[in-house]
Amino acid sequence: MTNWNKNIYRSLIISSFLGIVILILLGIGKTLSYLNTGADRSSMLHLALDKDQAYLPKVIWKDTINPGRLIEKQTLLDIEKDYLSAWYVRQVAYQTNLTSGIDDYYTNSAQQHIIKNLEANKQKDIIVKGTTTNHNLLLDFYSADGQLAVLTDKNVKEYQQIYQKNQLLLETEVQSDYQIMLLLEDGFWRIRHIVKKESQITKDNVQTKRIAKVIGTKIYVDNQEFQIKGINYYPQKTPWDMFGDDFDMNVIAKDLDIIKTMGLNTIRIFLQYEDFGKATVKREKLQKLRQVLDQAEAKDLKVIVTLFDFYGDYSVLDWTLTHRHVEQITSKFKNHKAILAWDIKNEPNLDFESRGQENVVAWLREMMLQIKQYDPNHLVTIGWSDIASANILKDEVDLVSFHYYQDIDFFEEGYKRLNTKINKPLVLQEYGLSSNQGFWSPFGVSEKKQAEYHKQFQEIIKGQNIHYLSWTLYDFEEVPTSVVGSLPWRKHKQKHFGFIDSKGNKKKAFEFAGN
């Protein structure tokens, strides 16, 4: 029996040893195979794969006529892809002070300048966060053997944030021209030379017909003065999911009729960044948005469209994705008469602590420029969460919009103080009071108190001639956890801001929804 146990132990030891040896040999074999083949480019640089989703600047080929050899369409696409990848890996290198991927898109001689800069930045504890937002390419030369290409890249807009020891030192935005030589090596186009030149900026003489505009402190629509009297809107059954699978245009049309009977002329709606497809906006979402805008126009209602609900990245390397999002939506509806304004982001100042105020504000400023580039016909605003933040970017926006959920007794003083500082239309973009009495809010506000609140607010609004949009048309049965978190008393409160209850009955406050 003892000998039998010993044999079992010997067998287990030998088997374990052989298993370990086999695993080691397999590991060595895979390593040698990887080294011998030079490794797959996408394995060496996963950034190149991520680039397809993370870096999408606007690219326009201005001229592809080559006096020598005719360039093939696929070759042109390959050059564009590898050229943009070169920009992306360089930006990642300056942000991380690592050289990963540089050798994939730059020849040995071209790498030296980048490596030298990275070494200097490391010594000074400097990192550079940057991106380009557009490239206007001209093909200057394409060799007869198909191995060399020379490009001019005109009016390249570059944005950079320079940090030292995690402190923002400098924020710059420049526009430059580049002369680039690329060589075809191992089936990929690598930059051999890149020379920066002073940009020769030319502006097209484009005539625009403004649908909405601001003169002084007044808003004009089709050259008629316009006073915003509005409401933030979600359908009752689909709050925070207006354009989802349960989208029902018949329901929305009936709600717009109700809003008209309230004496209102404007609605504010919300487009969720991810839901609409991020950098590749979904066609079906655009079709649904068009239906809403067409119906609003038919009922003589203006629409403020909030573009980036539930977005929170703001990093410079993510900018080009949001550029494409803006381009596809705003250019599609730049001539739509129902739109009054594009609201870039709902309450972005709530992200200051987690994302950094300088990052959020820089992104907002950039989005404003992008929107105005693709749609010069409508106004642009930002939905700040409070009066205190309304001064931020006040010179860049057309409308200064803010929300107010504090004590009503302090509103008028705060509004007057803001009004003396800003010579633009001020929009009270959200305000309201929840009638949230119940198990989760035993000391909450009654419907009677809610009505008194709206009556008092309308008196202030009328007295100061304030542009306004209240929150909101309906009480809701369900509120997504992503909106207010999972705490039941917070959800309960958010459900009861409406002028109409969840059963479709008008609450006491309905009488004071408009003035």
VEXKE-428857 format. One record per residue (C-alpha): x, y, z; residue in one letter; chain; residue number from 1. Coordinates in pm, whole numbers, plus 50000, padded with zeros to 5 digits. Layout:
VEXKE-428857
ATOM       X       Y       Z   resn   chain   resi
ATOM       X       Y       Z      A       A    NUM
...
END
This chain:
VEXKE-428857
ATOM       X       Y       Z   resn   chain   resi
ATOM   50000   50000   50000      M       A      1
ATOM   50286   50233   50088      T       A      2
ATOM   50467   50158   49758      N       A      3
ATOM   50142   50221   49570      W       A      4
ATOM   50106   50569   49729      N       A      5
ATOM   50468   50647   49649      K       A      6
ATOM   50411   50560   49284      N       A      7
ATOM   50108   50791   49271      I       A      8
ATOM   50308   51080   49418      Y       A      9
ATOM   50595   51016   49173      R       A     10
ATOM   50350   51015   48882      S       A     11
ATOM   50191   51344   48995      L       A     12
ATOM   50531   51511   49038      I       A     13
ATOM   50653   51395   48697      I       A     14
ATOM   50325   51500   48528      S       A     15
ATOM   50338   51845   48689      S       A     16
ATOM   50700   51891   48584      F       A     17
ATOM   50625   51792   48225      L       A     18
ATOM   50325   52028   48218      G       A     19
ATOM   50536   52321   48338      I       A     20
ATOM   50807   52245   48080      V       A     21
ATOM   50549   52228   47800      I       A     22
ATOM   50399   52564   47903      L       A     23
ATOM   50744   52727   47914      I       A     24
ATOM   50831   52591   47570      L       A     25
ATOM   50501   52713   47426      L       A     26
ATOM   50564   53059   47574      G       A     27
ATOM   50915   53073   47428      I       A     28
ATOM   50785   52957   47091      G       A     29
ATOM   50520   53228   47079      K       A     30
ATOM   50771   53492   47182      T       A     31
ATOM   51019   53385   46913      L       A     32
ATOM   50744   53374   46655      S       A     33
ATOM   50636   53726   46752      Y       A     34
ATOM   50993   53860   46733      L       A     35
ATOM   51073   53683   46407      N       A     36
ATOM   50766   53815   46229      T       A     37
ATOM   50816   54170   46353      G       A     38
ATOM   50474   54155   46526      A       A     39
ATOM   50148   54274   46382      D       A     40
ATOM   50119   54654   46368      R       A     41
ATOM   49788   54651   46551      S       A     42
ATOM   49939   54435   46827      S       A     43
ATOM   50238   54664   46867      M       A     44
ATOM   50019   54972   46877      L       A     45
ATOM   49666   54922   46999      H       A     46
ATOM   49635   55301   46979      L       A     47
ATOM   49613   55266   46602      A       A     48
ATOM   49299   55057   46641      L       A     49
ATOM   49154   55294   46900      D       A     50
ATOM   49232   55584   46668      K       A     51
ATOM   48948   55480   46437      D       A     52
ATOM   48706   55567   46715      Q       A     53
ATOM   48905   55832   46899      A       A     54
ATOM   49038   56063   46626      Y       A     55
ATOM   48816   56197   46351      L       A     56
ATOM   48922   56547   46243      P       A     57
ATOM   48751   56699   45942      K       A     58
ATOM   48948   56610   45628      V       A     59
ATOM   48893   56775   45289      I       A     60
ATOM   49101   56695   44981      W       A     61
ATOM   49130   57028   44799      K       A     62
ATOM   49336   56898   44509      D       A     63
ATOM   49437   56543   44409      T       A     64
ATOM   49546   56609   44050      I       A     65
ATOM   49902   56486   44007      N       A     66
ATOM   50096   56605   43703      P       A     67
ATOM   50284   56276   43684      G       A     68
ATOM   50127   55945   43777      R       A     69
ATOM   49750   55930   43839      L       A     70
ATOM   49689   55836   44203      I       A     71
ATOM   49452   55550   44277      E       A     72
ATOM   49154   55610   44507      K       A     73
ATOM   49263   55336   44750      Q       A     74
ATOM   49614   55480   44766      T       A     75
ATOM   49468   55819   44852      L       A     76
ATOM   49263   55660   45131      L       A     77
ATOM   49572   55478   45261      D       A     78
ATOM   49775   55799   45265      I       A     79
ATOM   49498   55983   45452      E       A     80
ATOM   49461   55704   45708      K       A     81
ATOM   49832   55675   45784      D       A     82
ATOM   49883   56052   45782      Y       A     83
ATOM   49608   56103   46041      L       A     84
ATOM   49745   55814   46244      S       A     85
ATOM   50081   55991   46249      A       A     86
ATOM   49917   56299   46397      W       A     87
ATOM   49733   56091   46654      Y       A     88
ATOM   50031   55892   46783      V       A     89
ATOM   50235   56211   46805      R       A     90
ATOM   49962   56372   47017      Q       A     91
ATOM   49950   56064   47242      V       A     92
ATOM   50330   56071   47271      A       A     93
ATOM   50334   56435   47385      Y       A     94
ATOM   50053   56365   47632      Q       A     95
ATOM   50226   56059   47785      T       A     96
ATOM   50594   56136   47709      N       A     97
ATOM   50618   55783   47567      L       A     98
ATOM   50731   55692   47215      T       A     99
ATOM   50484   55407   47158      S       A    100
ATOM   50382   55390   46794      G       A    101
ATOM   50606   55670   46670      I       A    102
ATOM   50821   55429   46468      D       A    103
ATOM   50508   55298   46292      D       A    104
ATOM   50426   55632   46132      Y       A    105
ATOM   50758   55820   46113      Y       A    106
ATOM   51083   55720   45948      T       A    107
ATOM   51396   55698   46166      N       A    108
ATOM   51512   56048   46079      S       A    109
ATOM   51167   56201   46136      A       A    110
ATOM   51141   56034   46478      Q       A    111
ATOM   51446   56212   46615      Q       A    112
ATOM   51280   56554   46643      H       A    113
ATOM   50985   56407   46837      I       A    114
ATOM   51209   56200   47066      I       A    115
ATOM   51426   56504   47142      K       A    116
ATOM   51116   56706   47240      N       A    117
ATOM   50985   56422   47457      L       A    118
ATOM   51314   56398   47645      E       A    119
ATOM   51313   56774   47708      A       A    120
ATOM   50952   56760   47829      N       A    121
ATOM   51031   56473   48067      K       A    122
ATOM   51315   56668   48224      Q       A    123
ATOM   51087   56967   48284      K       A    124
ATOM   50788   56751   48389      D       A    125
ATOM   50582   56890   48102      I       A    126
ATOM   50301   56719   47913      I       A    127
ATOM   50110   56854   47615      V       A    128
ATOM   49748   56767   47546      K       A    129
ATOM   49664   56851   47188      G       A    130
ATOM   49452   56778   46887      T       A    131
ATOM   49391   56898   46534      T       A    132
ATOM   49038   56972   46424      T       A    133
ATOM   49070   56995   46046      N       A    134
ATOM   49303   56911   45758      H       A    135
ATOM   49279   57058   45405      N       A    136
ATOM   49498   56840   45187      L       A    137
ATOM   49652   56899   44846      L       A    138
ATOM   49851   56635   44660      L       A    139
ATOM   50165   56808   44529      D       A    140
ATOM   50353   56505   44399      F       A    141
ATOM   50312   56128   44361      Y       A    142
ATOM   50614   55940   44226      S       A    143
ATOM   50599   55716   43922      A       A    144
ATOM   50701   55413   44131      D       A    145
ATOM   50425   55480   44386      G       A    146
ATOM   50669   55498   44679      Q       A    147
ATOM   50671   55871   44758      L       A    148
ATOM   50401   56134   44807      A       A    149
ATOM   50422   56504   44890      V       A    150
ATOM   50127   56684   45046      L       A    151
ATOM   50036   57033   45154      T       A    152
ATOM   49804   57055   45454      D       A    153
ATOM   49655   57406   45469      K       A    154
ATOM   49501   57598   45757      N       A    155
ATOM   49541   57317   46009      V       A    156
ATOM   49375   57425   46330      K       A    157
ATOM   49565   57296   46635      E       A    158
ATOM   49464   57322   46999      Y       A    159
ATOM   49704   57255   47287      Q       A    160
ATOM   49702   57257   47666      Q       A    161
ATOM   50051   57264   47819      I       A    162
ATOM   50088   57132   48175      Y       A    163
ATOM   50387   57137   48409      Q       A    164
ATOM   50365   56927   48724      K       A    165
ATOM   49992   56882   48654      N       A    166
ATOM   49933   57260   48650      Q       A    167
ATOM   49797   57424   48335      L       A    168
ATOM   50062   57669   48209      L       A    169
ATOM   49933   57764   47868      L       A    170
ATOM   49636   57715   47639      E       A    171
ATOM   49699   57785   47272      T       A    172
ATOM   49511   57768   46945      E       A    173
ATOM   49702   57818   46620      V       A    174
ATOM   49642   57776   46251      Q       A    175
ATOM   49929   57659   46031      S       A    176
ATOM   50021   57516   45692      D       A    177
ATOM   50236   57202   45659      Y       A    178
ATOM   50447   57054   45381      Q       A    179
ATOM   50476   56675   45421      I       A    180
ATOM   50680   56406   45248      M       A    181
ATOM   50567   56046   45298      L       A    182
ATOM   50746   55723   45203      L       A    183
ATOM   50578   55386   45147      L       A    184
ATOM   50759   55133   45369      E       A    185
ATOM   50637   54779   45446      D       A    186
ATOM   50300   54865   45295      G       A    187
ATOM   50246   55172   45515      F       A    188
ATOM   50297   55543   45455      W       A    189
ATOM   50544   55698   45699      R       A    190
ATOM   50628   56067   45736      I       A    191
ATOM   50983   56143   45618      R       A    192
ATOM   50972   56523   45647      H       A    193
ATOM   50716   56763   45791      I       A    194
ATOM   50771   57138   45768      V       A    195
ATOM   50547   57392   45941      K       A    196
ATOM   50470   57721   45768      K       A    197
ATOM   50278   58034   45854      E       A    198
ATOM   49917   57985   45751      S       A    199
ATOM   49786   58188   45461      Q       A    200
ATOM   49424   58210   45578      I       A    201
ATOM   49159   58285   45321      T       A    202
ATOM   48797   58338   45412      K       A    203
ATOM   48515   58246   45180      D       A    204
ATOM   48260   58518   45119      N       A    205
ATOM   47957   58323   45236      V       A    206
ATOM   47625   58501   45274      Q       A    207
ATOM   47405   58368   45554      T       A    208
ATOM   47047   58440   45634      K       A    209
ATOM   47006   58439   46009      R       A    210
ATOM   46685   58274   46123      I       A    211
ATOM   46750   58391   46479      A       A    212
ATOM   46980   58669   46595      K       A    213
ATOM   47054   58888   46895      V       A    214
ATOM   47081   59267   46892      I       A    215
ATOM   47178   59408   47229      G       A    216
ATOM   46958   59239   47489      T       A    217
ATOM   46680   59142   47248      K       A    218
ATOM   46617   58824   47048      I       A    219
ATOM   46489   58844   46692      Y       A    220
ATOM   46335   58565   46485      V       A    221
ATOM   46285   58642   46117      D       A    222
ATOM   46354   59006   46207      N       A    223
ATOM   46070   59014   46461      Q       A    224
ATOM   46141   59060   46833      E       A    225
ATOM   46088   58734   47019      F       A    226
ATOM   46024   58676   47389      Q       A    227
ATOM   46089   58320   47510      I       A    228
ATOM   45795   58176   47703      K       A    229
ATOM   45868   57809   47726      G       A    230
ATOM   45896   57476   47897      I       A    231
ATOM   46145   57188   47914      N       A    232
ATOM   45981   56890   47751      Y       A    233
ATOM   45984   56511   47773      Y       A    234
ATOM   45690   56286   47683      P       A    235
ATOM   45532   56151   48000      Q       A    236
ATOM   45600   55784   47928      K       A    237
ATOM   45954   55827   47798      T       A    238
ATOM   46140   56081   48012      P       A    239
ATOM   46513   56100   47928      W       A    240
ATOM   46444   55864   47637      D       A    241
ATOM   46241   56081   47401      M       A    242
ATOM   46399   55941   47082      F       A    243
ATOM   46415   55576   47190      G       A    244
ATOM   46224   55266   47078      D       A    245
ATOM   45895   55398   47220      D       A    246
ATOM   45911   55724   47022      F       A    247
ATOM   45553   55820   46934      D       A    248
ATOM   45500   56128   46720      M       A    249
ATOM   45125   56125   46782      N       A    250
ATOM   45181   56158   47157      V       A    251
ATOM   45435   56436   47105      I       A    252
ATOM   45201   56625   46870      A       A    253
ATOM   44923   56618   47131      K       A    254
ATOM   45166   56742   47396      D       A    255
ATOM   45269   57031   47172      L       A    256
ATOM   44901   57125   47145      D       A    257
ATOM   44878   57132   47525      I       A    258
ATOM   45187   57351   47543      I       A    259
ATOM   45030   57597   47297      K       A    260
ATOM   44714   57616   47510      T       A    261
ATOM   44936   57712   47807      M       A    262
ATOM   45030   58031   47622      G       A    263
ATOM   45388   57914   47558      L       A    264
ATOM   45593   57954   47241      N       A    265
ATOM   45914   57751   47300      T       A    266
ATOM   46020   57403   47409      I       A    267
ATOM   46362   57277   47513      R       A    268
ATOM   46449   56917   47424      I       A    269
ATOM   46750   56695   47487      F       A    270
ATOM   46966   56478   47260      L       A    271
ATOM   47173   56220   47445      Q       A    272
ATOM   47521   56195   47297      Y       A    273
ATOM   47561   55818   47312      E       A    274
ATOM   47198   55744   47222      D       A    275
ATOM   47231   55950   46903      F       A    276
ATOM   47542   55756   46798      G       A    277
ATOM   47830   55974   46921      K       A    278
ATOM   48067   56040   46627      A       A    279
ATOM   47846   55849   46382      T       A    280
ATOM   47499   55991   46433      V       A    281
ATOM   47224   55741   46361      K       A    282
ATOM   47002   55820   46065      R       A    283
ATOM   46686   55705   46242      E       A    284
ATOM   46756   55949   46528      K       A    285
ATOM   46790   56237   46284      L       A    286
ATOM   46460   56136   46123      Q       A    287
ATOM   46286   56139   46462      K       A    288
ATOM   46435   56476   46545      L       A    289
ATOM   46315   56613   46211      R       A    290
ATOM   45962   56493   46285      Q       A    291
ATOM   45964   56678   46617      V       A    292
ATOM   46101   56996   46459      L       A    293
ATOM   45853   56981   46171      D       A    294
ATOM   45563   56936   46413      Q       A    295
ATOM   45688   57226   46627      A       A    296
ATOM   45711   57448   46321      E       A    297
ATOM   45359   57351   46217      A       A    298
ATOM   45232   57456   46561      K       A    299
ATOM   45439   57778   46563      D       A    300
ATOM   45664   57666   46847      L       A    301
ATOM   46038   57737   46866      K       A    302
ATOM   46282   57473   46987      V       A    303
ATOM   46601   57494   47191      I       A    304
ATOM   46796   57174   47122      V       A    305
ATOM   47041   57052   47388      T       A    306
ATOM   47312   56859   47205      L       A    307
ATOM   47533   56680   47457      F       A    308
ATOM   47313   56542   47731      D       A    309
ATOM   47491   56269   47930      F       A    310
ATOM   47833   56352   47785      Y       A    311
ATOM   48123   56391   48026      G       A    312
ATOM   48464   56322   47873      D       A    313
ATOM   48595   56665   47758      Y       A    314
ATOM   48952   56530   47702      S       A    315
ATOM   49132   56695   47412      V       A    316
ATOM   49188   56365   47233      L       A    317
ATOM   48810   56308   47236      D       A    318
ATOM   48731   56642   47072      W       A    319
ATOM   48721   56523   46712      T       A    320
ATOM   48447   56271   46796      L       A    321
ATOM   48229   56547   46935      T       A    322
ATOM   48313   56761   46630      H       A    323
ATOM   48163   56496   46404      R       A    324
ATOM   47857   56472   46629      H       A    325
ATOM   47803   56848   46606      V       A    326
ATOM   47866   56858   46232      E       A    327
ATOM   47615   56587   46144      Q       A    328
ATOM   47332   56732   46353      I       A    329
ATOM   47373   57108   46312      T       A    330
ATOM   47453   57101   45940      S       A    331
ATOM   47147   56882   45884      K       A    332
ATOM   46912   57133   46048      F       A    333
ATOM   47090   57463   45987      K       A    334
ATOM   46797   57593   45781      N       A    335
ATOM   46514   57459   45996      H       A    336
ATOM   46286   57742   46103      K       A    337
ATOM   46166   57573   46423      A       A    338
ATOM   46509   57589   46588      I       A    339
ATOM   46578   57892   46801      L       A    340
ATOM   46909   57787   46956      A       A    341
ATOM   47155   57505   47009      W       A    342
ATOM   47226   57445   47377      D       A    343
ATOM   47570   57285   47389      I       A    344
ATOM   47550   57105   47723      K       A    345
ATOM   47313   57079   48015      N       A    346
ATOM   47471   57200   48342      E       A    347
ATOM   47837   57146   48243      P       A    348
ATOM   47962   57327   48554      N       A    349
ATOM   47856   57023   48759      L       A    350
ATOM   48152   56846   48592      D       A    351
ATOM   48410   57107   48698      F       A    352
ATOM   48523   56917   49007      E       A    353
ATOM   48552   56574   48845      S       A    354
ATOM   48680   56681   48500      R       A    355
ATOM   48856   57010   48569      G       A    356
ATOM   48705   57349   48493      Q       A    357
ATOM   48971   57439   48235      E       A    358
ATOM   48898   57118   48039      N       A    359
ATOM   48522   57168   48040      V       A    360
ATOM   48538   57537   47945      V       A    361
ATOM   48792   57474   47667      A       A    362
ATOM   48566   57203   47520      W       A    363
ATOM   48259   57428   47540      L       A    364
ATOM   48444   57708   47363      R       A    365
ATOM   48556   57469   47089      E       A    366
ATOM   48205   57326   47045      M       A    367
ATOM   48069   57678   47010      M       A    368
ATOM   48309   57746   46724      L       A    369
ATOM   48217   57419   46557      Q       A    370
ATOM   47842   57483   46582      I       A    371
ATOM   47874   57833   46438      K       A    372
ATOM   48088   57695   46156      Q       A    373
ATOM   47823   57443   46050      Y       A    374
ATOM   47514   57646   46139      D       A    375
ATOM   47549   58026   46131      P       A    376
ATOM   47171   58070   46122      N       A    377
ATOM   47074   57988   46481      H       A    378
ATOM   47177   58102   46828      L       A    379
ATOM   47411   57919   47067      V       A    380
ATOM   47385   57895   47445      T       A    381
ATOM   47499   57687   47745      I       A    382
ATOM   47266   57569   48020      G       A    383
ATOM   47452   57659   48340      W       A    384
ATOM   47313   57507   48660      S       A    385
ATOM   47312   57835   48857      D       A    386
ATOM   47337   58213   48832      I       A    387
ATOM   47693   58213   48969      A       A    388
ATOM   47826   58028   48661      S       A    389
ATOM   47638   58234   48402      A       A    390
ATOM   47932   58474   48351      N       A    391
ATOM   48147   58196   48205      I       A    392
ATOM   48189   58236   47828      L       A    393
ATOM   47934   58520   47834      K       A    394
ATOM   48115   58696   47550      D       A    395
ATOM   48105   58389   47325      E       A    396
ATOM   47743   58273   47364      V       A    397
ATOM   47443   58444   47204      D       A    398
ATOM   47212   58378   47499      L       A    399
ATOM   47323   58359   47862      V       A    400
ATOM   47119   58072   48008      S       A    401
ATOM   47103   57956   48368      F       A    402
ATOM   46890   57739   48599      H       A    403
ATOM   46743   57832   48934      Y       A    404
ATOM   46621   57587   49199      Y       A    405
ATOM   46714   57783   49510      Q       A    406
ATOM   46485   57986   49737      D       A    407
ATOM   46255   58198   49522      I       A    408
ATOM   46290   58491   49763      D       A    409
ATOM   46653   58541   49654      F       A    410
ATOM   46597   58508   49280      F       A    411
ATOM   46510   58864   49182      E       A    412
ATOM   46811   59016   49354      E       A    413
ATOM   47046   58762   49190      G       A    414
ATOM   46889   58819   48849      Y       A    415
ATOM   46918   59197   48871      K       A    416
ATOM   47283   59168   48974      R       A    417
ATOM   47356   58943   48675      L       A    418
ATOM   47164   59173   48442      N       A    419
ATOM   47387   59468   48530      T       A    420
ATOM   47698   59269   48430      K       A    421
ATOM   47581   59122   48099      I       A    422
ATOM   47453   59308   47794      N       A    423
ATOM   47291   59007   47631      K       A    424
ATOM   46957   58829   47660      P       A    425
ATOM   46934   58635   47988      L       A    426
ATOM   46733   58314   47980      V       A    427
ATOM   46594   58148   48292      L       A    428
ATOM   46628   57810   48124      Q       A    429
ATOM   46506   57588   48409      E       A    430
ATOM   46312   57654   48727      Y       A    431
ATOM   46042   57467   48916      G       A    432
ATOM   45926   57313   49241      L       A    433
ATOM   45841   56949   49308      S       A    434
ATOM   45510   56863   49472      S       A    435
ATOM   45679   56568   49636      N       A    436
ATOM   45473   56492   49944      Q       A    437
ATOM   45454   56122   50023      G       A    438
ATOM   45621   55834   50204      F       A    439
ATOM   45970   55932   50084      W       A    440
ATOM   45908   56305   50143      S       A    441
ATOM   45684   56344   50451      P       A    442
ATOM   45773   56714   50474      F       A    443
ATOM   45762   56777   50099      G       A    444
ATOM   45574   57047   49912      V       A    445
ATOM   45202   57017   49838      S       A    446
ATOM   45045   57086   49499      E       A    447
ATOM   44898   57403   49648      K       A    448
ATOM   45244   57526   49750      K       A    449
ATOM   45375   57437   49405      Q       A    450
ATOM   45103   57651   49247      A       A    451
ATOM   45184   57945   49478      E       A    452
ATOM   45550   57915   49380      Y       A    453
ATOM   45471   57933   49007      H       A    454
ATOM   45230   58222   49059      K       A    455
ATOM   45499   58418   49243      Q       A    456
ATOM   45763   58334   48982      F       A    457
ATOM   45540   58444   48696      Q       A    458
ATOM   45489   58780   48868      E       A    459
ATOM   45868   58823   48887      I       A    460
ATOM   45912   58711   48527      I       A    461
ATOM   45649   58955   48403      K       A    462
ATOM   45786   59240   48613      G       A    463
ATOM   46143   59193   48486      Q       A    464
ATOM   46045   59081   48132      N       A    465
ATOM   46249   58760   48164      I       A    466
ATOM   46291   58491   47899      H       A    467
ATOM   46195   58165   48070      Y       A    468
ATOM   46147   57788   48035      L       A    469
ATOM   45996   57603   48331      S       A    470
ATOM   46060   57244   48438      W       A    471
ATOM   45850   57049   48328      T       A    472
ATOM   45520   56955   48157      L       A    473
ATOM   45457   56618   48325      Y       A    474
ATOM   45505   56425   48645      D       A    475
ATOM   45678   56096   48568      F       A    476
ATOM   45615   55741   48684      E       A    477
ATOM   45982   55646   48648      E       A    478
ATOM   46308   55842   48657      V       A    479
ATOM   46629   55673   48536      P       A    480
ATOM   46894   55608   48801      T       A    481
ATOM   47148   55775   48571      S       A    482
ATOM   46966   56107   48619      V       A    483
ATOM   46945   56143   48998      V       A    484
ATOM   47103   55826   49139      G       A    485
ATOM   46934   55535   49314      S       A    486
ATOM   46820   55699   49640      L       A    487
ATOM   46437   55669   49646      P       A    488
ATOM   46373   56011   49803      W       A    489
ATOM   46572   56181   49527      R       A    490
ATOM   46385   55989   49258      K       A    491
ATOM   46053   56069   49424      H       A    492
ATOM   46129   56439   49420      K       A    493
ATOM   46229   56437   49052      Q       A    494
ATOM   45901   56268   48957      K       A    495
ATOM   45676   56554   49069      H       A    496
ATOM   45792   56877   48901      F       A    497
ATOM   45519   56865   48635      G       A    498
ATOM   45214   57081   48570      F       A    499
ATOM   45022   56762   48483      I       A    500
ATOM   45027   56459   48713      D       A    501
ATOM   45117   56104   48612      S       A    502
ATOM   44748   56021   48552      K       A    503
ATOM   44705   56310   48308      G       A    504
ATOM   44525   56548   48540      N       A    505
ATOM   44612   56917   48546      K       A    506
ATOM   44767   57020   48879      K       A    507
ATOM   44691   57350   49049      K       A    508
ATOM   45017   57497   48909      A       A    509
ATOM   44895   57449   48550      F       A    510
ATOM   44713   57782   48572      E       A    511
ATOM   45046   57960   48627      F       A    512
ATOM   45259   57785   48364      A       A    513
ATOM   45255   58090   48138      G       A    514
ATOM   45189   58461   48166      N       A    515
END
